[in-house]
Amino acid sequence: RLVTPNELEQRFVSVNSVSMIYRPPQDADYPGMQALDMEQNLQDDPAFMQMPERERAGRLRTSLASLRFYSRSEHSFVSSDTLYTDPEIPTIVYGYALAQSVWMGDKPIVWISSIRVHQDAPAGCLAGLLHAVSKSAIDSAVYEIHLAADSHLEPVAHREGYKDAHLKHLVRYLGSRNETAPARADDD
């Protein structure tokens, strides 16, 4: 679908003389998003490729089914240098945010389940992705955004107005997934 002029104005940001577009993911973005997810998993854990297949799949957030879901969520974005894509030509993906609206019983929130930025991305890419998600939340009358922030993301998120809710994100892995799930060094 073509992006309206209003959407274009909202999603086009010039950062340090590099023009970046923040737009919903499209099919042509998927290979770049998957490559970035794999690259960052390898950086996070050099033994990633030696892990059991089930564990590797559990850590990757960019399966085709996942990307198609998030592409329709209205809160997920890629950072790219192009607005229009040709399905036959993969695009340059500087980063992405995978987010969705979640009903909490009394109000909706937007949950950012994964945010990745290439190490060589133009300055401001991460902040731009957080801003794009914030804009989409406000446009949908959602006034809370949640994300699990690591040490790399936290300072940028704070500059974008995210507050420390003094919560710790915990995950319980069930069944055989528990056997290969990551554990922190200070876990008993």
Secondary structure in CASP SS format (residue, H / E / C, confidence):
PFRMAT SS
TARGET T0000
AUTHOR 0000-0000-0000
METHOD secondary structure of the structure
MODEL  1
R C 1.00
L C 1.00
V C 1.00
T C 1.00
P H 1.00
N H 1.00
E H 1.00
L H 1.00
E H 1.00
Q H 1.00
R H 1.00
F E 1.00
V E 1.00
S E 1.00
V E 1.00
N C 1.00
S C 1.00
V E 1.00
S E 1.00
M E 1.00
I E 1.00
Y E 1.00
R E 1.00
P C 1.00
P C 1.00
Q C 1.00
D H 1.00
A H 1.00
D H 1.00
Y H 1.00
P H 1.00
G H 1.00
M H 1.00
Q H 1.00
A H 1.00
L H 1.00
D H 1.00
M H 1.00
E H 1.00
Q H 1.00
N H 1.00
L H 1.00
Q H 1.00
D H 1.00
D C 1.00
P C 1.00
A C 1.00
F H 1.00
M H 1.00
Q H 1.00
M C 1.00
P C 1.00
E H 1.00
R H 1.00
E H 1.00
R H 1.00
A H 1.00
G H 1.00
R H 1.00
L C 1.00
R C 1.00
T C 1.00
S C 1.00
L H 1.00
A H 1.00
S H 1.00
L H 1.00
R H 1.00
F H 1.00
Y H 1.00
S H 1.00
R C 1.00
S C 1.00
E C 1.00
H C 1.00
S C 1.00
F E 1.00
V E 1.00
S E 1.00
S E 1.00
D C 1.00
T C 1.00
L C 1.00
Y C 1.00
T C 1.00
D C 1.00
P C 1.00
E C 1.00
I C 1.00
P C 1.00
T C 1.00
I C 1.00
V E 1.00
Y E 1.00
G E 1.00
Y E 1.00
A E 1.00
L E 1.00
A E 1.00
Q E 1.00
S E 1.00
V E 1.00
W E 1.00
M C 1.00
G C 1.00
D C 1.00
K C 1.00
P E 1.00
I E 1.00
V E 1.00
W E 1.00
I E 1.00
S E 1.00
S E 1.00
I E 1.00
R E 1.00
V E 1.00
H C 1.00
Q C 1.00
D C 1.00
A C 1.00
P C 1.00
A C 1.00
G C 1.00
C H 1.00
L H 1.00
A H 1.00
G H 1.00
L H 1.00
L H 1.00
H H 1.00
A H 1.00
V H 1.00
S H 1.00
K H 1.00
S H 1.00
A H 1.00
I H 1.00
D H 1.00
S C 1.00
A C 1.00
V C 1.00
Y C 1.00
E C 1.00
I E 1.00
H E 1.00
L E 1.00
A C 1.00
A C 1.00
D C 1.00
S C 1.00
H C 1.00
L C 1.00
E H 1.00
P H 1.00
V H 1.00
A H 1.00
H H 1.00
R H 1.00
E C 1.00
G C 1.00
Y C 1.00
K C 1.00
D C 1.00
A C 1.00
H C 1.00
L C 1.00
K C 1.00
H C 1.00
L C 1.00
V C 1.00
R C 1.00
Y C 1.00
L C 1.00
G C 1.00
S C 1.00
R H 1.00
N H 1.00
E H 1.00
T H 1.00
A C 1.00
P C 1.00
A C 1.00
R C 1.00
A C 1.00
D C 1.00
D C 1.00
D C 1.00
END
